[in-house]
Amino acid sequence: MRLVQHKKDAWWSNRFLSVFYDNYVNPFFWTREMRNEALKLAQFDRHDLRTIDVGAGVGFTTQGIVELVKPELVTCVDQSPHQMARARRKPDLQGCDFLLGDAEDIPFANDYFDRYVSAGSIEYWPEPQRGVAEAYRVLKPGGIALIIGPLRPQNFPGRFLADLWMLFPEEQQYLEWFRKAGFEDIRTAYVAPHWVVTEKYGIAIAGRKPQPGASPLKLGEKKLESLEKPLPPGRKLLLAVNLLIGSLAGFFFIPMALLAHFLSPL
């Protein structure tokens, strides 16, 4: 488990960092071009597809979704009320539903949505396999789940800081989570900002749900972590340490990753 790969740590981290996403993070690390290219894997071939955006954050990915689907058919789920407040204020998202919730325990019935999208969220999940199984559960048969997330850096400085900071999965892990959850017709595409030229940066992975009901992977109801469960005193101290070190790793990761890209051989 990485330092900020915990529900409470992510909640506090996003409370302070949400003000930076639209102006200082997305324009450089999760761009409009990357978003639109990744959303193609979800196959939004109709405007009436009921869609859930899990870990919707400040709504940047949702803004791409509502260009393809009627806003009143889009539900945004996130555990951060601070990020959600920013998303709610965006004019093009006024028709969407907003719901505080957990990616590993989505508050909807089986077979409810036509499309599931989650971008930039899996790196915070304590149990990624559980989250992918939840994506399967809430989709209708024939529905498509799309998850966009980072890939583990190949250069040493970036890999060291990424492993300290949050979850940067290997490509094979994404594929394994989708297959075990029960998805078929799995497709992938690499996504990256224009300045990344020497290695794989991020991945979009999509799969189709073949059968109704929950995932064939039986994980049980007990989750590793719950946002509602109070923290013991020792864990509160650890949370503060995690946030401090994890945030420093995040801040250093950005310039170090850029430097490593420029210094890496072509």
C-alpha positions in Angstrom: 0.0 0.0 0.0 1.4 3.4 -1.0 1.3 6.4 1.3 -1.8 8.0 -0.1 -3.5 4.7 -1.3 -6.0 4.9 1.6 -9.5 6.3 1.7 -8.9 8.8 4.6 -5.5 9.9 3.2 -7.1 10.5 -0.2 -10.0 12.4 1.4 -7.6 14.8 3.2 -5.3 15.1 0.2 -8.1 16.0 -2.1 -9.5 18.5 0.4 -6.3 20.6 -0.1 -5.4 19.7 -3.7 -8.8 20.1 -5.4 -8.1 23.8 -5.9 -5.1 23.0 -8.2 -6.6 20.4 -10.5 -8.3 22.5 -13.1 -5.6 25.1 -13.6 -2.3 23.4 -12.7 -2.7 19.6 -13.0 -5.1 18.7 -15.8 -3.6 21.1 -18.4 -0.3 19.3 -18.2 -0.9 15.8 -17.0 -4.5 14.9 -18.0 -5.3 17.0 -21.0 -8.5 17.4 -23.0 -6.8 15.5 -25.9 -5.9 12.6 -23.6 -9.4 12.6 -22.2 -11.2 12.6 -25.5 -9.0 9.9 -26.9 -9.5 7.6 -23.9 -13.3 8.1 -24.0 -13.4 6.5 -27.4 -12.9 3.1 -25.8 -16.2 3.5 -24.0 -18.0 3.5 -27.3 -20.5 6.3 -26.6 -22.5 5.6 -29.8 -25.8 6.9 -28.5 -26.8 10.0 -26.5 -29.2 8.0 -24.2 -26.6 5.9 -22.4 -27.0 6.0 -18.7 -23.4 6.6 -17.4 -21.7 6.7 -14.1 -18.4 8.6 -13.5 -16.7 7.1 -10.5 -14.1 9.2 -8.8 -15.4 12.1 -10.8 -13.4 14.6 -8.8 -13.7 18.2 -10.1 -15.6 17.0 -13.1 -13.0 17.3 -15.9 -13.6 13.9 -17.3 -17.4 14.3 -16.8 -17.2 17.4 -19.0 -16.0 15.1 -21.8 -18.7 12.6 -21.1 -21.6 15.2 -21.4 -20.3 16.1 -24.8 -21.4 12.5 -25.8 -24.3 11.8 -23.4 -27.2 13.8 -22.1 -26.1 15.3 -18.8 -29.3 14.2 -17.0 -28.2 10.6 -17.7 -24.8 11.1 -16.0 -24.2 10.3 -12.3 -21.0 11.5 -10.7 -19.7 9.6 -7.6 -16.8 10.7 -5.5 -15.9 10.5 -1.8 -14.6 14.1 -1.7 -17.2 16.7 -1.0 -14.6 19.4 -1.7 -14.0 18.2 -5.3 -17.6 17.6 -5.9 -18.5 21.2 -4.9 -16.2 22.4 -7.6 -17.7 20.0 -10.2 -21.3 21.1 -9.3 -20.5 24.7 -10.2 -19.5 24.0 -13.7 -22.2 25.1 -16.1 -22.1 22.1 -18.5 -22.5 19.7 -15.6 -25.7 21.3 -14.1 -27.9 18.5 -15.4 -25.8 15.7 -13.8 -26.5 13.9 -10.5 -23.9 14.1 -7.8 -23.5 11.5 -5.1 -21.0 11.0 -2.3 -19.8 7.4 -2.5 -17.1 4.8 -2.6 -15.6 3.3 -5.7 -15.4 0.0 -3.9 -19.0 0.0 -2.8 -21.1 1.9 -5.4 -24.6 2.7 -4.0 -26.6 1.4 -7.0 -28.3 -1.9 -7.8 -26.9 -4.5 -10.2 -27.3 -4.0 -13.9 -28.2 -0.3 -13.7 -25.8 1.6 -16.0 -24.9 1.4 -19.7 -21.4 2.9 -19.3 -19.0 3.1 -16.4 -16.1 5.6 -16.5 -13.3 6.2 -13.9 -10.3 8.4 -14.6 -7.5 9.2 -12.2 -9.1 7.4 -9.3 -7.8 3.8 -9.2 -4.4 5.0 -7.9 -6.2 5.8 -4.6 -8.1 2.5 -4.2 -7.0 0.3 -1.4 -8.5 -2.7 -3.3 -8.4 -2.1 -7.0 -9.8 -5.6 -7.8 -12.8 -4.8 -5.6 -13.3 -1.5 -7.5 -13.2 -3.2 -10.9 -15.6 -5.9 -9.7 -18.0 -3.1 -8.6 -17.7 -1.6 -12.1 -18.9 -5.0 -13.5 -21.7 -5.3 -11.0 -23.4 -1.9 -11.7 -23.3 -2.3 -15.5 -26.1 -3.8 -17.6 -25.2 -6.9 -19.7 -23.4 -5.5 -22.8 -22.4 -2.4 -20.9 -18.8 -1.1 -21.1 -16.5 -0.1 -18.2 -13.6 2.3 -18.9 -10.8 2.9 -16.4 -8.0 5.4 -17.1 -5.0 5.4 -14.8 -1.3 5.8 -14.5 1.4 3.2 -15.4 4.4 2.5 -13.3 7.3 4.6 -14.6 10.2 2.8 -16.2 12.9 5.3 -15.2 14.3 4.9 -11.7 13.6 8.4 -10.2 10.0 8.4 -11.4 9.5 4.8 -10.3 10.9 5.4 -6.8 8.7 8.5 -6.2 5.6 6.9 -7.7 6.0 3.8 -5.5 6.2 6.0 -2.5 3.3 8.2 -3.4 0.3 6.2 -4.6 -0.6 3.2 -6.7 1.0 3.2 -10.2 0.0 -0.3 -11.5 1.7 -2.3 -14.2 -0.2 -2.8 -17.4 -0.6 -6.5 -16.7 -2.3 -5.7 -13.4 -5.0 -3.7 -15.1 -5.6 -6.6 -17.6 -5.7 -9.1 -14.7 -8.2 -7.1 -12.7 -10.5 -6.8 -15.7 -10.3 -10.5 -16.6 -10.8 -11.7 -13.0 -13.8 -9.4 -12.6 -15.5 -11.1 -15.6 -15.1 -8.6 -18.4 -14.7 -9.7 -22.0 -13.6 -7.9 -25.2 -11.0 -6.1 -23.2 -9.3 -3.2 -25.1 -6.5 -0.9 -24.2 -4.9 2.4 -25.4 -2.0 4.3 -24.1 -2.5 8.0 -23.1 0.1 10.6 -22.5 0.6 14.4 -22.7 2.7 15.6 -25.6 5.8 16.0 -23.6 6.1 12.3 -22.8 8.1 10.7 -25.6 10.2 7.9 -24.1 8.0 5.6 -22.1 4.4 4.6 -21.4 2.7 7.1 -19.2 -1.0 6.1 -18.7 -3.5 3.5 -19.9 -7.1 3.4 -20.8 -8.7 0.0 -20.5 -12.2 -1.0 -21.4 -14.2 -4.2 -21.1 -17.7 -5.4 -21.9 -20.0 -7.2 -19.3 -21.3 -10.4 -20.8 -23.8 -11.6 -18.2 -26.2 -10.0 -15.7 -25.6 -9.8 -12.0 -22.5 -9.4 -9.8 -19.0 -10.2 -10.8 -18.2 -13.9 -10.8 -15.2 -13.0 -8.6 -16.4 -13.4 -5.0 -14.6 -11.0 -2.8 -16.9 -10.9 0.2 -18.5 -7.9 1.8 -15.7 -6.9 4.1 -13.6 -4.1 2.7 -10.0 -3.3 3.9 -11.0 0.3 4.6 -14.1 2.4 5.2 -14.2 6.2 5.1 -16.9 6.2 7.9 -14.9 4.1 10.3 -13.2 6.3 13.0 -9.4 6.2 13.0 -7.6 5.1 16.2 -5.1 7.7 17.6 -2.1 5.9 16.2 -3.6 5.8 12.7 -4.3 9.5 12.9 -0.7 10.2 13.4 0.3 7.9 10.6 -2.3 9.7 8.3 -0.6 13.0 9.0 2.9 11.5 8.3 1.5 9.8 5.1 0.0 13.0 3.8 3.2 15.0 4.5 5.6 12.5 2.9 3.2 11.5 0.2 2.5 15.1 -0.8 6.3 15.8 -0.9 6.8 12.7 -3.1 4.0 14.0 -5.4 5.5 17.5 -5.6 8.9 16.1 -6.4 7.5 13.4 -8.8 6.4 16.1 -11.3 9.8 17.8 -11.9 11.8 14.6 -11.5 9.6 12.8 -14.0 10.0 15.6 -16.5 13.7 15.7 -16.0 13.9 11.9 -16.4 12.0 12.0 -19.6 14.3 14.6 -21.1 17.4 12.8 -20.0 16.3 9.3 -21.1 17.7 8.0 -24.5 15.3 8.1 -27.4 
